[in-house]
Amino acid sequence: MDKTLERILSLLPRNEKGKIQHGARSEFAKRLGYKDGHIVSMWLSGDSDSYKGKLRDIAEAYGVSLEWLRGETDERQPQQAGPVPEILTRYNELDEHGRHMVELVLDAEWKRCNMIQAVEVVDLGTIRHYLSKPAAGPGGMVEGEDYEDIPRTADMPKGADFCLTVSGDSMEPYIQDGQRIYVNEASELRPFEVGVWCVDGATYVKQYAPGYSGEVYLLSANPKREAANLTIWPSGGQSVQYFGKVLGLPKLPEPVYK
């Protein structure tokens, strides 16, 4: 985190545990003209640096100096006004044409330095990121507790309802260990498409294959991980929940195991 963003965030009120108070992000963002506090989350995640174009507004709103926000000084309060700068004195001595030329240059430079303010930040909302890793233990998606809301970004697949991070290599080379995947809850699966399931309390990302007797096979795409396959029998007594289809993958072939 750069020093400027660190000092901006230090202006937000915090609770006794040192965490930003509930609602503080929203109040802060609205004072700067944003719709809600999601822009602060985008700053934290590195998806936006629009705060660089808001430094003057932040300084005026919170009574701090621009130099302190930029990390140029440790003096938080603005300096008291001193003598009239020489450049202003010289400007006042110019004739009408001279002042006009200076103002043209100032206007052009002001626009150049503040172009970032003209770029509209599109608020895409948030998406739920589940923290329990598939194929690595109990799925927090069942209990609905083990998650965090993260800002949506333009590069996320359209239609994603939630996302999670995969653990293990059973879906390589299509899904890597540690890769974040995005899931649409309403999509039905065709044979060998990839979905997310919770089976007996553990969450899995697997290829789907229907059997001839009503059974369902959850298959590993990695030819070396046949042992990680699961079979769901109609009367097998297993606890099974389907969460949705993994988005953004190419058409996967039927896996062939060695």
Residue pairs with C-beta under 8 A, 6 or more apart in sequence:
1 44
2 71
3 70
3 71
4 51
4 52
4 55
4 69
4 70
4 71
5 43
5 44
5 49
5 51
7 64
7 68
7 69
7 71
8 43
8 51
8 58
8 69
9 20
9 40
9 44
11 28
11 58
11 62
11 64
12 20
12 21
12 24
12 25
12 28
12 40
13 20
13 21
13 24
14 20
14 21
14 24
15 21
23 37
24 37
25 37
25 40
25 41
26 36
26 37
27 37
28 37
28 40
29 35
29 36
29 37
29 38
29 39
29 40
30 36
31 61
32 54
32 57
32 58
32 61
33 57
34 121
34 123
35 123
36 123
38 123
38 125
38 126
38 151
39 48
39 50
39 121
39 123
41 126
41 150
41 151
42 48
42 50
42 121
42 151
43 49
43 50
43 51
45 150
45 151
47 151
47 153
48 121
50 116
50 119
50 121
51 58
52 116
53 114
53 115
53 116
53 117
54 117
55 66
55 69
55 70
56 66
58 64
58 69
59 65
59 66
59 69
59 78
63 77
63 78
64 76
64 77
64 78
65 73
65 75
65 76
65 77
65 78
65 79
67 73
67 75
68 74
68 75
68 76
68 77
91 99
91 102
94 102
122 154
124 151
124 152
124 153
124 154
125 151
125 152
126 149
126 150
126 151
126 152
127 149
127 150
127 151
127 152
127 156
127 160
127 161
127 162
127 163
127 182
128 147
128 148
128 149
128 150
128 161
128 162
128 163
129 147
129 148
129 149
129 150
129 162
129 163
129 164
129 165
129 180
130 139
130 140
130 141
130 146
130 147
130 162
130 163
130 164
131 140
131 146
131 147
131 148
131 164
131 165
132 138
132 139
132 140
132 141
132 146
132 164
132 203
133 164
133 165
133 166
133 167
133 203
134 164
134 166
134 167
134 168
134 196
134 203
134 204
134 205
135 166
135 167
135 168
135 170
135 202
135 203
135 204
135 205
135 228
136 167
136 168
136 203
137 202
137 203
138 201
138 202
138 203
139 198
139 201
139 202
139 203
140 146
140 147
141 147
141 162
141 164
141 198
141 203
141 243
142 198
142 201
142 241
147 162
150 163
156 163
156 182
157 182
157 247
157 248
159 184
159 187
159 247
160 182
160 183
160 184
160 247
161 183
161 184
161 185
161 186
161 244
162 182
162 183
162 185
162 244
163 180
163 181
163 182
163 183
164 180
164 181
164 183
164 196
164 203
165 178
165 179
165 180
165 181
166 175
166 176
166 177
166 178
166 179
166 180
166 181
166 205
167 177
167 178
168 177
168 228
169 176
169 177
169 222
169 225
170 205
170 206
170 220
170 221
170 222
170 225
170 228
171 194
171 205
171 206
171 207
171 220
171 221
171 222
172 221
172 222
173 221
173 222
174 194
174 221
174 249
174 250
174 252
175 181
175 194
175 205
175 221
175 246
175 249
181 196
181 205
181 246
181 247
181 248
182 246
182 247
182 248
183 196
183 243
183 244
183 245
183 246
183 247
184 244
184 245
184 247
185 243
185 244
186 244
187 244
187 245
188 245
189 195
189 208
189 245
190 208
191 208
191 209
191 210
191 254
192 207
192 208
192 209
192 219
192 252
192 253
192 254
192 255
193 207
193 208
193 245
193 246
193 249
193 252
194 205
194 206
194 207
194 208
194 221
194 245
194 246
194 249
194 252
195 205
195 206
195 208
195 242
195 243
195 244
195 245
195 246
196 203
196 204
196 205
196 242
196 243
196 244
196 246
197 203
197 204
197 206
197 218
197 240
197 241
197 242
197 243
198 204
198 239
198 240
198 241
198 243
199 218
199 230
199 232
199 238
199 239
199 240
200 238
200 239
200 240
201 239
203 243
204 218
204 230
205 246
206 218
206 219
206 220
206 229
206 230
207 218
207 219
207 220
207 221
207 252
207 255
208 216
208 217
208 218
208 219
209 216
209 217
209 218
209 219
209 254
210 216
210 217
211 217
211 231
213 234
214 233
214 234
215 231
215 232
215 233
215 234
216 231
216 232
217 229
217 230
217 231
217 232
218 229
218 230
218 231
218 232
219 229
219 255
220 226
220 228
220 229
220 255
221 252
221 255
222 255
223 255
223 256
223 257
223 258
224 258
226 257
226 258
232 238
232 240
